[in-house]
Structure formats: structure tokens, C-alpha cells
């Protein structure tokens, strides 16, 4: 009986790897440097080599693995094709097929978008445990989303499902988003977006604010900390950011009606303060719903990707 599975979370700096039992217990985890030179052609061979070494160290045979799941930072089409991963230098890859070949064709491999597999991880063993219908929102440098319905990732026909960070929320925005658009949620609710919003508020007002002490080194954490302390301009900034997030969650509810929203990423370290603000606006924008989705914090942190990638091979 196959009692183990592996989760691989491919990031721009490191590849996180985890060995799990099929019931979700993390037995071991390790990292591999992400070698992006030559269009990232060393990444998967390095992963395969490290995995074979780990199996030897733990006296496990590859035949004892149910499978290997891989989360990658880019859209993944339903057949597993990855057109591009900008942060890795990949263009036109089949990561699951390639890793399977590197493992001598002896194990099933599956691939998914990193935000989607993080959502799977939180559903399996994190803040969403016990729920089969949820949207995970990652508030980091950007805004990511992963939608799970009936226990399965909704990736969409072109792999762009739940890309909530690029939903248009603000008219009149002059700066260009990384996606090429203007007025995306990511531009106002991500860590960089919160800082941009704070800087605009500071520039347009002569009001005293503790945020001014940080100058150009102001971070999203600083803004959140100042807001929690009652700083008026910081409160205005965070309320604006969470209002747009609440609006997007309300929009998702009118389309997919999940039972839970799980909020993760670096910005989420502000904790219940952010959750309460988001919930306030979400409820305002969903008057139709008598029963509303819960909004909770993610609990797996940086391990969500390896948990979700492992879970990916158990959902076939």
C-alpha cells in the first residue's frame, strides 16, 4: 500500500519540498536552490536529484509514493502545460511529465498553479480544514487567489481561474499594474499596493502621521501597525485597501458562493484587525445573502504550497 506523497513548491529563490503521509502528516521538509539560469532548465533535474537522495536517506522506495505534486508560479492549463513562468525563465514546459521522466517514469506527477495548490493545502490541513468550498486569498507582493469547489481546484479553461488580484476595482488609476491593466485589486490590496496608497495619502495631506517617520522605507506592516494604533491616515489607507478586497470577495460570492474565505500572505500577519475590516465591507456588499461565507486567517504559512502540492496527487 502506498502511504506517502511528496509536495514540491517551486519559488523564484528556493524550491520547497515536503514528504507526507497520505493522511496529511508532514514527515520531512527540505529546500533546493532555484537555479534560473539557461531559462530554468536545471530546476526540475535538481528537484529530482534531491528527492532521490531524500528517499535513500529515509529508506523509502519510489514505489511507496502515491505521487509527486508540483506548484509553479504561473498559469497551468488543464492538460498540465505551462506556457510561461516569468520568475523561473520557463517558456513552454510540461513540469509534471518532465519530473516523471526524471524519476524514471515510476511515479505519478501532477502540476498546479502555486496559488491554487496553496488553497488546497489550507483546505486539507490549514485554516480551511473541514470545508470543501473555499477561496484562498494571498496578500503578498501581489494578490493571488485559489478557488476550491467540491474539493477540487477550479483553474479555468486557460489556467487563469481565481486570478482575483487582477479584477478591476478602481477607475481612474494612472499607474500600470504588472499585468498591463489599470486599477487592479493587486494595486491597492497587496503589500506594495498598501504602501503606494499610504504614500499617496501622505503626499496629499499635511496631517500628522506616524507613517512619516519611516520615509521611503515604509512597509505594509508599518502601515498596519500604525492603523492599529489609531493613526488616522493609516486607518484611511487600510480601510480603502480592505474595502476593495471586501468588494471582490462579495463579487466571488455572487458567482461561486464559497463557504469560506481564507486570507494568507505576509499582509495577513496583521491578523484579526484585517479580517474584521474585510468582513465589514464584505457584509455591506452582500445584502442578498442571509448566510454569508466566513472569513478566516490561513494557518500553514509558507508551508501551504507543499501541503497543497502533495494533496494535488491525492485528488485524481
Backbone torsions as a table, in degrees:
resi	resn	phi	psi	omega
1	UNK	NA	135.0	-179.5
2	UNK	-84.6	116.1	-172.9
3	UNK	-111.4	1.7	-174.7
4	UNK	-129.7	157.9	173.5
5	UNK	-150.2	163.6	-176.7
6	UNK	-125.1	138.1	174.9
7	UNK	-114.4	130.2	-179.4
8	UNK	-120.3	125.6	179.2
9	UNK	-117.5	104.4	-174.5
10	UNK	-86.0	113.8	178.0
11	UNK	-112.8	172.4	-176.7
12	UNK	-71.8	-21.2	-179.9
13	UNK	-110.1	-44.9	178.7
14	UNK	-135.1	157.2	171.7
15	UNK	-105.7	116.4	179.1
16	UNK	-88.5	137.4	-177.5
17	UNK	-129.8	142.7	178.3
18	UNK	-139.7	137.5	174.2
19	UNK	-102.8	123.8	-174.9
20	UNK	-123.9	155.2	161.9
21	UNK	-80.9	158.6	-176.3
22	UNK	-69.3	-10.1	175.8
23	UNK	-93.7	6.3	171.7
24	UNK	99.7	12.7	178.3
25	UNK	-89.9	125.3	179.1
26	UNK	-79.7	117.8	-177.3
27	UNK	-94.7	-32.8	-177.2
28	UNK	-162.9	150.7	174.2
29	UNK	-145.1	151.2	-177.8
30	UNK	-155.8	170.6	-178.6
31	UNK	-128.4	153.1	176.9
32	UNK	-128.5	131.8	177.5
33	UNK	-59.6	140.4	177.8
34	UNK	-87.3	106.4	179.2
35	UNK	-90.9	103.1	-173.3
36	UNK	-91.3	-3.9	-179.3
37	UNK	-64.3	156.2	-178.9
38	UNK	55.0	48.0	178.0
39	UNK	57.4	35.0	173.3
40	UNK	69.7	24.1	-173.3
41	UNK	-73.0	-12.5	-179.3
42	UNK	-91.2	-11.2	-170.7
43	UNK	-59.9	-57.0	-176.6
44	UNK	-69.2	-39.3	173.9
45	UNK	-59.4	-38.2	177.4
46	UNK	-63.9	-40.9	179.5
47	UNK	-63.8	-46.3	-179.3
48	UNK	-60.8	-43.5	-180.0
49	UNK	-62.7	-44.1	-179.6
50	UNK	-66.2	-36.1	-179.8
51	UNK	-69.1	-42.4	177.3
52	UNK	-61.2	-39.4	178.4
53	UNK	-64.5	-42.1	-179.8
54	UNK	-65.2	-40.3	178.1
55	UNK	-62.2	-40.2	178.5
56	UNK	-65.0	-40.8	-179.2
57	UNK	-64.7	-34.1	-176.2
58	UNK	-97.2	7.5	178.8
59	UNK	56.8	37.9	176.3
60	UNK	-107.3	144.2	174.1
61	UNK	-93.6	149.2	177.3
62	UNK	-60.8	-24.4	179.0
63	UNK	-69.8	-13.4	178.7
64	UNK	-88.4	-2.7	179.5
65	UNK	-90.5	129.3	172.6
66	UNK	-69.6	-30.4	178.1
67	UNK	168.1	176.0	177.3
68	UNK	-125.5	124.0	177.2
69	UNK	-104.5	145.7	-177.7
70	UNK	-129.2	129.0	172.3
71	UNK	-106.2	129.9	-177.2
72	UNK	-125.8	149.9	-176.3
73	UNK	-84.2	67.7	178.3
74	UNK	-178.8	166.9	178.7
75	UNK	-63.7	139.4	178.3
76	UNK	-121.2	123.0	179.7
77	UNK	-75.6	159.2	-175.0
78	UNK	-54.3	-28.8	-179.8
79	UNK	-87.3	4.3	177.4
80	UNK	92.9	3.4	-179.6
81	UNK	-80.1	134.6	177.4
82	UNK	-115.0	110.2	-176.9
83	UNK	-67.5	-44.4	179.9
84	UNK	-158.7	143.4	168.2
85	UNK	-128.2	96.7	-172.9
86	UNK	-55.5	-43.5	-175.8
87	UNK	-70.5	-12.9	-179.1
88	UNK	-108.4	-15.1	-175.0
89	UNK	83.9	7.2	-178.2
90	UNK	-77.7	138.6	172.2
91	UNK	-140.7	115.1	177.9
92	UNK	69.8	67.6	-178.9
93	UNK	-120.9	156.6	170.6
94	UNK	-121.4	77.2	-170.6
95	UNK	-56.3	-42.5	-178.3
96	UNK	-65.5	-44.8	179.3
97	UNK	-64.5	-41.3	-178.8
98	UNK	-65.3	-43.1	180.0
99	UNK	-68.1	-37.9	177.2
100	UNK	-58.6	-44.3	179.0
101	UNK	-64.1	-39.5	179.5
102	UNK	-67.3	-24.2	176.2
103	UNK	-94.7	24.2	174.7
104	UNK	65.7	22.4	176.4
105	UNK	68.7	19.3	-172.7
106	UNK	-100.0	0.8	-175.2
107	UNK	-145.3	143.9	176.4
108	UNK	-71.0	133.9	176.1
109	UNK	-124.9	146.0	178.4
110	UNK	-137.0	151.9	-177.5
111	UNK	-130.3	146.3	177.2
112	UNK	-150.0	161.8	174.3
113	UNK	-62.3	142.0	-173.8
114	UNK	-61.1	-36.8	178.6
115	UNK	-68.2	-38.3	178.6
116	UNK	-66.0	-42.9	-178.5
117	UNK	-72.1	-30.1	174.3
118	UNK	-62.0	-38.6	176.5
119	UNK	-63.3	-42.4	176.4
120	UNK	-59.2	-41.6	179.9
121	UNK	-62.1	-45.4	179.2
122	UNK	-65.9	-33.5	176.7
123	UNK	-66.9	-39.6	-173.9
124	UNK	-73.5	-51.7	-172.7
125	UNK	-136.9	12.6	-175.1
126	UNK	-118.6	-142.5	-176.1
127	UNK	-63.7	-19.5	179.9
128	UNK	-101.1	10.5	-177.3
129	UNK	-58.1	132.7	-178.4
130	UNK	94.7	-1.7	179.8
131	UNK	-123.2	136.3	-179.7
132	UNK	-103.3	-3.8	-177.4
133	UNK	-133.0	105.4	-176.3
134	UNK	-154.6	161.5	170.8
135	UNK	-120.1	124.7	172.3
136	UNK	-96.1	135.3	178.1
137	UNK	-116.6	126.1	178.5
138	UNK	-108.7	114.1	179.9
139	UNK	-101.1	94.0	179.3
140	UNK	-128.7	-137.2	175.5
141	UNK	-58.3	-35.3	172.0
142	UNK	-120.6	-165.8	174.1
143	UNK	-123.0	117.5	179.2
144	UNK	-109.3	161.5	178.1
145	UNK	-143.3	147.3	175.6
146	UNK	-140.3	119.6	-176.0
147	UNK	-104.7	128.2	177.2
148	UNK	-118.8	123.2	175.7
149	UNK	-126.1	130.4	-177.6
150	UNK	52.5	35.5	175.5
151	UNK	82.0	3.6	-177.5
152	UNK	-123.5	144.1	177.2
153	UNK	-64.9	134.9	172.3
154	UNK	-102.2	96.8	-175.3
155	UNK	-93.2	-19.6	-178.4
156	UNK	85.5	163.7	-176.6
157	UNK	-62.3	-35.3	-176.6
158	UNK	-109.6	12.8	178.6
159	UNK	78.9	10.5	-175.6
160	UNK	-104.9	12.5	-180.0
161	UNK	-60.0	140.4	176.4
162	UNK	65.0	23.5	173.7
163	UNK	-77.4	65.3	-172.4
164	UNK	-68.8	-21.4	179.9
165	UNK	-63.3	-18.5	-177.3
166	UNK	-114.2	23.0	167.5
167	UNK	-77.0	132.4	-179.3
168	UNK	-73.8	126.2	-179.4
169	UNK	-125.9	-16.7	-171.7
170	UNK	-134.4	116.5	175.8
171	UNK	-77.1	151.2	174.3
172	UNK	86.0	-0.9	178.7
173	UNK	-66.9	128.1	-177.2
174	UNK	-92.9	-31.5	179.8
175	UNK	-72.7	150.1	-177.2
176	UNK	-95.7	133.2	176.9
177	UNK	-73.9	162.9	177.5
178	UNK	-59.4	-24.5	-179.8
179	UNK	-81.9	-8.5	-177.8
180	UNK	99.9	-8.9	-179.7
181	UNK	-90.6	-173.9	179.7
182	UNK	-136.5	134.8	176.1
183	UNK	83.4	25.4	178.9
184	UNK	-74.6	155.1	176.0
185	UNK	-54.3	-39.8	-179.2
186	UNK	-57.2	-29.6	-177.1
187	UNK	-75.4	-9.6	-177.8
188	UNK	-127.7	-23.4	-174.3
189	UNK	-111.4	-6.9	175.7
190	UNK	-78.1	174.4	176.8
191	UNK	-60.1	-44.7	179.0
192	UNK	-68.8	-34.8	179.3
193	UNK	-67.2	-39.5	178.2
194	UNK	-63.9	-42.1	177.9
195	UNK	-65.0	-42.1	178.6
196	UNK	-60.4	-43.9	179.7
197	UNK	-63.7	-41.4	179.2
198	UNK	-63.8	-43.6	179.8
199	UNK	-62.1	-38.8	178.2
200	UNK	-64.4	-42.2	-179.9
201	UNK	-65.8	-38.7	178.2
202	UNK	-66.2	-39.5	-177.9
203	UNK	-70.1	-34.8	-175.2
204	UNK	-87.8	-1.8	-177.0
205	UNK	-134.0	149.0	175.0
206	UNK	-99.2	6.0	-177.7
207	UNK	-62.7	141.4	177.2
208	UNK	-64.3	141.4	179.6
209	UNK	-156.6	137.1	177.2
210	UNK	-63.7	-20.9	-179.2
211	UNK	-65.4	-24.8	-177.7
212	UNK	-64.8	-25.3	-177.6
213	UNK	-65.2	-23.1	-176.3
214	UNK	-86.3	-14.6	179.4
215	UNK	54.3	-136.4	-178.8
216	UNK	-73.5	-6.7	-179.4
217	UNK	-92.6	7.2	-179.9
218	UNK	-56.6	132.3	178.9
219	UNK	-117.4	166.8	177.3
220	UNK	-61.5	-36.7	177.2
221	UNK	-61.9	-41.6	178.1
222	UNK	-60.6	-43.2	-179.5
223	UNK	-62.3	-45.8	-179.7
224	UNK	-63.7	-43.0	179.7
225	UNK	-62.7	-41.6	178.6
226	UNK	-65.8	-38.2	178.9
227	UNK	-64.4	-43.5	179.0
228	UNK	-61.3	-31.4	179.8
229	UNK	-81.7	-2.2	175.4
230	UNK	95.8	8.3	178.2
231	UNK	-61.6	122.0	-170.3
232	UNK	-61.6	-44.9	-178.5
233	UNK	-70.1	-33.4	176.7
234	UNK	-68.4	-41.1	177.1
235	UNK	-61.6	-43.4	178.1
236	UNK	-59.1	-42.4	-179.3
237	UNK	-62.7	-52.4	-176.3
238	UNK	-66.5	-36.4	178.0
239	UNK	-63.6	-39.9	178.1
240	UNK	-62.4	-47.3	-178.7
241	UNK	-61.9	-45.7	-177.3
242	UNK	-75.6	-23.9	175.0
243	UNK	-65.1	-43.0	178.8
244	UNK	-68.7	-35.6	176.3
245	UNK	-65.4	-44.0	177.8
246	UNK	-59.9	-37.8	177.8
247	UNK	-62.9	-43.6	180.0
248	UNK	-66.8	-41.2	178.4
249	UNK	-63.1	-38.0	176.7
250	UNK	-63.4	-39.3	178.2
251	UNK	-63.5	-44.3	178.2
252	UNK	-60.7	-39.6	179.5
253	UNK	-61.5	-34.3	180.0
254	UNK	-76.2	-11.2	179.4
255	UNK	-106.5	-50.1	-172.7
256	UNK	-110.2	-20.8	178.0
257	UNK	51.5	54.8	176.9
258	UNK	-70.2	162.5	179.5
259	UNK	-90.4	-10.9	-173.2
260	UNK	-152.9	142.6	168.6
261	UNK	-115.3	126.3	-179.8
262	UNK	-110.8	119.7	-175.3
263	UNK	-103.9	120.5	180.0
264	UNK	-131.1	-166.4	-177.5
265	UNK	90.6	167.7	-174.9
266	UNK	-56.2	-39.2	-178.5
267	UNK	-63.7	-30.1	-176.6
268	UNK	-65.9	-11.1	178.0
269	UNK	-65.4	-13.0	174.0
270	UNK	-67.8	-12.6	169.2
271	UNK	73.3	-143.8	-171.3
272	UNK	-63.4	-24.9	177.5
273	UNK	-56.6	-47.3	178.7
274	UNK	-68.9	-40.4	-179.8
275	UNK	-59.9	-46.1	-178.2
276	UNK	-63.2	-40.6	178.7
277	UNK	-65.8	-45.9	179.8
278	UNK	-60.6	-43.0	-179.3
279	UNK	-62.5	-39.1	179.5
280	UNK	-57.7	-47.2	-178.5
281	UNK	-75.6	-36.9	177.3
282	UNK	-58.0	-44.8	-179.6
283	UNK	-67.3	-35.2	178.1
284	UNK	-63.0	-37.3	-175.7
285	UNK	-90.6	4.3	178.5
286	UNK	-126.2	55.7	-178.4
287	UNK	-65.1	-21.6	-178.6
288	UNK	-70.0	-28.8	-171.9
289	UNK	-87.8	122.6	172.5
290	UNK	-78.9	-40.0	176.1
291	UNK	-106.6	116.3	-175.2
292	UNK	-106.0	153.6	177.2
293	UNK	-65.2	146.7	172.5
294	UNK	-76.9	154.2	173.6
295	UNK	-123.8	119.1	-175.1
296	UNK	-132.5	168.1	177.2
297	UNK	-87.2	144.6	172.2
298	UNK	-68.1	155.4	-176.9
299	UNK	-123.8	-12.0	-174.7
300	UNK	-88.4	-12.2	179.6
301	UNK	57.8	-136.2	-176.9
302	UNK	-70.5	-8.4	179.5
303	UNK	-88.3	-5.0	-177.4
304	UNK	-56.7	-37.7	-177.8
305	UNK	-64.6	-42.4	-179.4
306	UNK	-72.3	-35.9	175.8
307	UNK	-61.6	-47.3	-177.2
308	UNK	-67.7	-37.5	178.4
309	UNK	-64.7	-39.5	176.2
310	UNK	-64.1	-43.1	-180.0
311	UNK	-63.3	-29.4	-177.8
312	UNK	-55.6	-38.6	-176.2
313	UNK	-81.9	-6.5	179.4
314	UNK	-99.0	-2.8	-175.7
315	UNK	-101.5	2.9	-178.0
316	UNK	-72.7	NA	NA
